[in-house]
Amino acid sequence: MKNRMFPWIACLLLLVAGSLEVAPADESDYQYLPDDLKVDPKIPTPRQHLGFRIGERHLQHHQLVSYLRRLAQVSPRVSLQVYAYTHGGRPCVMLTITSPQNHDKIQDIRQAHRRLAQPRLAEKVDTATLPAVINMGYGVHGDESSASNASAVVAYYLAAGQDKTVQSILRDCVVLLDPSLNPDGFNRFASWANGHVGRVQNADPNHAEHNQPFPGGRVNYYWFDLNRDWLPAQHPESQGRLRIYHSWKPNVVLDFHEMGTNSTYFFQPGIPTRNNPLTPKQNYDLTREMSLYHARALDRIGSLYMTEERFDDFYMGKGSTYPDLHGSVGILFEQASSRGHRQENSAGTLTFPFTIRNQVTTSLSSLQATVNLRKKLLQFKQEFYRQSIEKAAELDYAQIEFRCDFDQARLMKFAEVLLRHDIQVFQRNTGRGLVLSVPVQQPEFRFLLSLTEKRTQFEENIFYDVSTWHLASAFGVQAFHRKKPLDRKRFKRIQLDQLVRPDTDKQKLNEGALAYVIDWRSSQAAPTLARLLEAGIKVRVAKKPFSLAVEGREIRLPHGSLMVPVGIQPDKRKRILALLADQQAPVYALDSGLTPSGIDLGSSQFAAIDSPRVALLMGDGVSRYEAGEVWHLFDTRLQMPLTLLQTGSVDGVNLSRYNQLVLVSGSYGSLSDRAVEAIRNWVETGGNLVLIGSSINWARSRNLVEIQLVSTEPGATAPKPGENEPPLQRPFDQARNDAALQLISGAIFEARIDTTHPLCYGYHGNTLPVFRNNRVIVQPGKNPYANPMLYSPEPQIAGYCSKENLQRLKNSAAAISLVKGRGTIQVIPQNPNFRAFWYGTNRLFHNAIFFGPQTRN
């Protein structure tokens, strides 16, 4: 009887533990707001609504949203809108908080701010009484939870406060408060922290509460860092956030984060020499002026802080830097993290309420600074956009044209990113397809320039993130500078909501065709192939080029074109037609197996494609970002199943269930000798192993691949003897900087490609821009036919790379195909799926999956 009751008792104890009120001993930790603050008693406090004080437990996302909805219901100062739903189905909400009088004319205020960003209209705006707009963003990293927990306190302060300070904020500001920029990660971390805290809080850093399992709460549903997605805008959270941002173009943007437990508090400005060169000096001056408010506020409560250290303002795709090229002032805040409820640090013990108090304090100081600097901020915004037009006129070109031969869908994806940043885009349809034109003389010129310049020289060569984000290279589109102004009669301006499926070169499908041919050069061909294979339909890939006769003209198709034979699978005809009906890749219906030139449809050079059964290793030691990029690609774009396989469970898995295994960057030390041997046997009996980034190092160390790496240690493989020998003495405090100078800091390089090789099917031309942010440099393989991608002799296109690493990278391998027993291994040193917007190299990964087995020559 006792044994049968034990599970029920255990469950009951867990439920009780989940409702425990766990509070630090010092009640003063909960004093977030001024002692003398007068409040409206009709506005519920967080404790009255939630049943516990902010900081006692980690808020779940639904609790946070529930409280903010309540504020919007009872306060005329607050309105709430849902601007997106996450991949996990959670709402992203934005509060608009201002005086009732401002709410009555809120659209007029918004339109006035939009006009300030249009030089021709800005002078008509009366800024004497125009409220400033401050966008307060909390917790883009979900496990930096003091931020989002503080947002509830700040919202209450603005909704309930009755003193003169609050009244002036509401009169002179429109507050856009985003309480949780990453709902899925925030909720994941809250569940972990709340599920591992006891009645007696444990501050031991080794305690499970402070050590999250893979992938942690920092990342979103698909394990992306949303603070890097402001520029690519590939996720619903970012897309919704940008839509609101550009509907207002706020004056100030706040970005609240956490950092290491042994730190104090940071606010910008960061390191002055690491600002983006396109950012005006006045932006830095205003940031510095606002910093004085934060310093005084933190001094009053006795909190230590730092500024002008560690963090930079270079990469324009993160939350505190993006505003700087849009006429706003972005400010980063970093609070030492308790990563739970209470944790030991170098100063003693750090509590969750203490971290929240600092975030609330600088939130209020930011509001006060915005009120006091309102006129300066409005003037700066107006001047920023006026000067942008003037600077654009100084260039020796007037517009940039973009083309993408054979892949109109990818060109539209490129246009979508530009439009999300409020960049004006024009389009015309030529006989060869769509052409985009972007005039440089437009308000968002500075941001446009940051997306299109190929900078390789920098004032300082140390970067917090990547050193280049050249958008045309990422999407694999061609860019041409044109001196003549845009011809508005030939081009039509397009809007984000007007983007439609581009016209393709496909003919109307003949339902009685012998076969259908799909042009693999289209980025839409991969999802189509995935659906066909998932449906059990036989598809073949052309290993030689051929041509088709279509409506009296001859169309040449290259290696990699797909052929769906209907005659050998007549029972699948209706299913084939249904799957091909609504896709965008060019499809041709053929009535004969005889082609005008090249291989015929019955040739043995049309190889059968096996349906991929893919597993991705993930877990401790594996890059959650790269793993998430693969998962996201399979789940949302290819829409085909992907098995997420824990590294610790490989021992007990029958790998024969899969014919593809993907390893992204990572150490894989948790794989046992037995698991490594199982992977080796799996490859040798016919599996296709795809190695990306630093997983190559691990695979080489375990003798899974026989390749040679180029050493990137200081002084190794120096271009000239003795040139790279380290000096006998260097300043101790320069060690970190010296190490950073040896990185490949998110740069773009040119690779020479062999379009006849299965890994390069679908590419045209002889070269391809490739993004790298690691130092895994691989020597070409011994088999000259198995080196489909080699870096060029002068490979650097954009971004920073040390002279030593650039020398090492020249003529090294950008991809190698190996044969092991009956299996194959694809070695890709760089990440082809970087942040989900490198469409240009996504195809390399697609080919490794779909055509990897075809690389046996």
HUSUL-V271556 format. One record per backbone hydrogen bond with DSSP energy under -1.0 kcal/mol. NH is the residue of the N-H (numbers start at 1). CO is the residue of the C=O. If there is no record, write none. Layout:
BEGIN
NH|CO, NH|CO
END
This chain:
BEGIN
5|1, 6|2, 9|5, 10|6, 11|7, 12|8, 13|9, 14|10, 15|11, 16|12, 17|13, 18|14, 19|16, 20|17, 29|26, 30|27, 31|28, 32|30, 37|34, 40|160, 43|40, 49|45, 50|46, 51|47, 56|53, 64|60, 65|61, 66|62, 67|63, 68|64, 69|65, 70|66, 71|67, 72|68, 73|69, 74|70, 75|71, 78|75, 79|96, 81|94, 83|92, 86|90, 89|86, 92|84, 94|81, 95|177, 96|79, 97|175, 98|77, 99|170, 103|99, 104|100, 106|103, 109|105, 110|106, 111|107, 112|108, 113|109, 114|110, 115|111, 116|112, 118|115, 121|118, 122|118, 124|121, 125|122, 132|172, 134|174, 135|252, 136|176, 137|254, 138|178, 139|256, 144|141, 145|143, 147|144, 149|145, 150|146, 151|147, 154|150, 155|151, 156|152, 157|153, 158|154, 159|155, 160|156, 161|157, 162|38, 167|163, 168|164, 169|165, 170|166, 171|167, 172|168, 173|169, 174|132, 175|97, 176|134, 177|95, 178|136, 181|138, 186|182, 187|183, 188|184, 189|185, 190|186, 191|187, 192|188, 193|189, 194|190, 195|191, 196|193, 207|204, 210|207, 211|208, 216|213, 220|224, 223|220, 228|225, 229|226, 230|317, 233|229, 239|235, 240|236, 241|237, 242|238, 243|239, 244|240, 245|241, 246|242, 248|244, 249|245, 251|133, 252|133, 253|329, 254|135, 255|331, 256|137, 257|333, 259|335, 263|260, 266|334, 267|306, 268|332, 271|311, 274|271, 275|272, 276|313, 279|276, 285|281, 286|282, 287|283, 288|284, 289|285, 290|286, 291|287, 294|290, 295|291, 296|292, 297|293, 298|294, 299|295, 300|296, 303|298, 306|265, 308|269, 311|309, 313|274, 321|318, 322|318, 324|321, 325|322, 326|323, 328|323, 329|251, 331|253, 333|255, 334|266, 335|257, 336|264, 337|259, 343|350, 344|203, 345|348, 348|345, 350|343, 352|341, 355|351, 356|352, 357|353, 358|354, 359|355, 360|356, 361|357, 362|358, 363|359, 364|360, 365|361, 366|362, 367|363, 368|364, 369|365, 370|366, 371|367, 372|368, 373|369, 374|371, 377|373, 378|374, 379|375, 380|376, 381|377, 382|378, 383|379, 384|380, 385|381, 386|382, 387|383, 388|384, 389|385, 390|386, 391|387, 392|388, 393|389, 394|391, 395|392, 398|482, 399|482, 400|438, 401|480, 402|436, 403|478, 407|404, 411|407, 412|408, 413|409, 414|410, 415|411, 416|412, 417|413, 418|414, 419|415, 420|416, 421|418, 422|419, 423|418, 426|437, 427|492, 428|435, 430|433, 435|428, 436|402, 437|426, 438|400, 440|398, 442|440, 445|442, 448|444, 449|445, 450|446, 451|447, 452|448, 453|449, 467|745, 471|451, 474|470, 475|471, 477|472, 478|403, 480|401, 482|399, 488|486, 490|487, 491|487, 492|427, 494|425, 498|495, 499|496, 513|510, 514|590, 515|590, 516|564, 517|588, 518|562, 519|586, 522|519, 525|522, 528|524, 529|525, 530|526, 531|527, 532|528, 533|529, 534|530, 535|531, 536|533, 537|532, 540|563, 541|607, 542|561, 543|605, 546|557, 547|597, 548|555, 550|553, 553|550, 555|548, 557|546, 560|542, 561|558, 562|518, 563|540, 564|516, 566|514, 567|514, 569|566, 572|569, 573|570, 576|572, 577|573, 578|574, 579|575, 580|576, 581|577, 583|580, 588|517, 590|515, 599|545, 601|593, 603|600, 606|603, 607|541, 609|539, 615|660, 616|643, 617|662, 618|645, 622|619, 623|665, 627|623, 628|624, 629|625, 630|626, 631|627, 632|628, 633|629, 634|630, 635|631, 636|632, 637|633, 638|633, 639|634, 640|634, 643|614, 645|616, 647|618, 649|646, 650|647, 652|649, 653|650, 655|653, 657|654, 658|655, 659|613, 660|613, 661|688, 662|615, 663|690, 667|621, 671|668, 676|672, 677|673, 678|674, 679|675, 680|676, 681|677, 682|678, 683|679, 684|680, 685|681, 686|683, 687|682, 688|659, 689|824, 690|661, 691|826, 692|663, 693|828, 695|692, 696|693, 698|694, 699|695, 700|696, 701|697, 702|698, 703|700, 704|699, 710|777, 716|713, 723|720, 734|731, 735|732, 738|734, 739|735, 740|736, 741|737, 742|739, 743|740, 746|744, 747|772, 748|798, 749|770, 750|795, 751|768, 752|790, 753|766, 754|788, 757|754, 760|757, 761|758, 763|760, 768|751, 770|749, 772|747, 777|775, 779|708, 786|783, 789|815, 790|752, 791|812, 792|750, 797|748, 798|748, 799|455, 806|802, 807|803, 808|804, 809|805, 810|806, 812|809, 813|778, 814|789, 815|789, 816|827, 817|786, 818|825, 820|823, 822|684, 823|820, 824|687, 825|818, 826|689, 827|816, 828|691, 836|833, 837|834, 839|837, 840|474, 841|838, 842|838, 845|841, 846|842, 847|843, 848|844, 849|845, 850|846, 851|847, 854|851, 855|852
END
